[in-house]
Amino acid sequence: MRMKLRSTRILGLALSTILVGACSAAATGAPRSATDSDLAASQTPPAVAAASPLRSAGSTPVLDDRRVFVEGDSLTVGVAPFLPALLGASGWSVTMDDEIGRTTAEGISIVAQRRWAVGGTLVVALGTNDLPDPTEFALRIDEVMTLAAGRRVIWVTIARAGWDGLDRALFVAEARWPDLHVIDWRPFVAAWPAIRAADGIHLTLEGYELRAQFIASAIESVPAG
């Protein structure tokens, strides 16, 4: 269990390395908003190079079911214009189910109702609208994993000030659920704070593009099980 927890955190660092390695020297094109124009060249978030599809030692994909169901709140609403296109070129079929203000409890209800639509991978980006109660959140995580029933689950950390306990609960849960893979969004908003909107929770357009690339890279590279 501990080895798996460590390996998933290493994956997060590896994704960070990929992103930084693809960083452009400066932003290209005109800024798309007043907030975005404040980004200095050294702070420009990187473009993520397309990752190879998840494969075994041979050429056969580890995941035969290349359907992805993405469950989230307003942060997922923000990535919806980008994520399906990023994955479509690699043969993934993406279903987005997102709503502004959605809580994890509400997301659980949606997944329960739409289990037929959840393919081999469930991406969860929920917790931002929950109360910052790690004990309650841990129960919600277990509910999601029970519903997922052996599918690969990729859960994005919350990365909200004051909600650190929920992120810790995710990493603890990762150690007890073999199919849960937590990907850490916190280093990215820490490295490029200007991708956040004024409320400190939502993102600029560049931020949503980066988040979509981050999630797509994880879908392509996180192992099954």
N, C-alpha and C positions, 0 to 999 in steps of 0.2 A: 504493500500500500504506500509506504513512504517513498519507495523508489519511483512509483508512478507519479506521485505529487511532485517530486523533484524533476522528473523528466518533462512534465507539462510546463513547469516554470522555466526550464531550459528552453523549451519550444518558444515561449514568449520572448526570451532574450534573442533567440535565433531570428524570429520574425523582426525584432527590432533591428538586428544587424542587416537583414535584407533590405529593410526600409531605408535605413541610413545610407547603405551602399548605393541605393538608387536615387539619393537626394540630388536635386538639380542645384546648380550654383545660385540661381536666382529665380524668382517667379517669372512666368512668361505670360504675356497678354496683359490687358488692362485689368485692374482690380475690380472685383464684382460687387463690392460693398465698401462702405466707409470703414467698417471694422477690419475687413480683409486687407485694405490698403495700408494698414498700420504694420503689417508683417514686414520685417526687415529681411534682406536676402538671406542672412544667416539663420533666420527662424522659419524660412519657407518649408512647409511640410513636404516630404518626399513623395514622388510618384512611385507606386509599387510595381515592380516588374511582374509580368504574368508568371504565376507559379505553374509547375508541371502538375498534371492530375495525379492524385494519390495512387501509387502503384506498389506492387509487391516486388520481389527480387526479379520476377519476369516482367512481362508486358501486360499482365492481366490486372485490372483495377482491383484493389482490395475491397472496395464497396461496389457491389454489382448494382445496387439500387442508388442511382445518382439523382434522386429527388431530395430536395432540401426544403424544409419547412421553417420559416423564420418568424418567430413570435416575439413581439416587442412593443415598446411604447413610442413616444414622440421621437426619440433618438433613432428608432428604426424607421419611422416615417421619413426621417431625413435621409437615410441611406437607400430608400426604396427606388429612387430614380437611377441608381448606379449599380447596385449589387446584382440584379438579374443579368444585366448586360455583361458584367465582368465574368460571371460564371458560365453564361450561355455558350461562349466560344469554346469552352472545354467540355461541353456536353452535359452540363448540369441543368436540371429543371427546377426552378426556384418558385416557391409559393410564399408570398409575403402576407403576413397577418399582423397588422399593427394598428395602434390607435393612440392618440394623444391622451396622456393621463392614465394609461392602463397600469394596473397593479399586477403583482405576481399572482394573486388569488384569481383575478379576472382572466389572466392568461392561462392559468390552469383549467379554468372552465372552458375556454376556447379550445385548448388542446384536447380535452376530454370529448368535446362535441365533434371535433374534426380529426379524430385519430386515423380515420380512413385516408386522410390527405397527407399524413406525416410519413414521409418515405424513410430512407436509410439514415438521414441526418436531420436532427432537430437543433436549430440555433435559437438560443434564448438570450434576450437582452432585456431583462426585467429586474426590478428592484429599486429603480430610481424613485418611483412613486409610492413605495412601501414606507411604513414607519421604520425607523432605524433600530429595529429589535432583532438581533442576531438569532435568538432562540426561535422566534416565530418564523424568521426567514429560513432557518435550517429545516423546519417542518415543511415549508413550501417547496424547498429544493427536493426533499424526499418525495413529495407528491408528484412533482414533475418527472423525476426519475422512475417512479413506479408506473406512471402513464406511458413513459417512453418505451418501456418493456424491451430492453436490450438494444435499442437503436443508439447510434452514436449521438451524444448530446454535447454541443459546444455552447458554453455560457460565457458571455462577455462580462468582465467585472464592471461594477457600477461607477466607480471613479467619481463619487460625489462627496464633497466635504461634509464630514459628520456621519457618513455612511460606511466608514471603514470596517466596522464590525460585520456588515453584510458581506463585504468582499472576503474577510477572513472566514466567514461561514462557508462561502463557496469553496475555498481551498481545503477546508476541513472535510466538506462533503465529497470533494474530488478523491480524497484518500479512501473513502468507503464505497464509492460507486465506480466500478471499473470503466463504465461507458461514459462517464462525465469528464469533460476536458474544459478546464477554465482557461480562457485566454485573457491576458492582462492588458487592458486598455489604458491603465493609469500612467505608464511610462510615456505614452504619446502625448497626452494632454500636459504632462509635466514638462516634456521637452519642447513643446510648441504651444504655450499657453494662449497665444493669439488665435488659435483655431476655435477657442471657446467664445460663445456669445456673451453679452454683458451680464446675463443672469448666472453665469458660472456653471451652467448645467448643459444647455443646448450648444450647438456648434455653428460655425460659419459654413458657407457652402464648401470651402476647401476642407474644412474639418469633416463634413459628412462624406466627401469623396475619399479622404484618407481613412475614415472609419470603415467605409465599404470595402476598400482595398485590404484593410487589415482583416476583416471578417472573411473575405474571399480567399486570402492567403491561408487562413486557418482551415477553411473547408477543404482546400486542395491538399493540405499537408498533414493535418492531425490524423494519426492512425486510428483505425477502428478498434474499439475495445481497449 
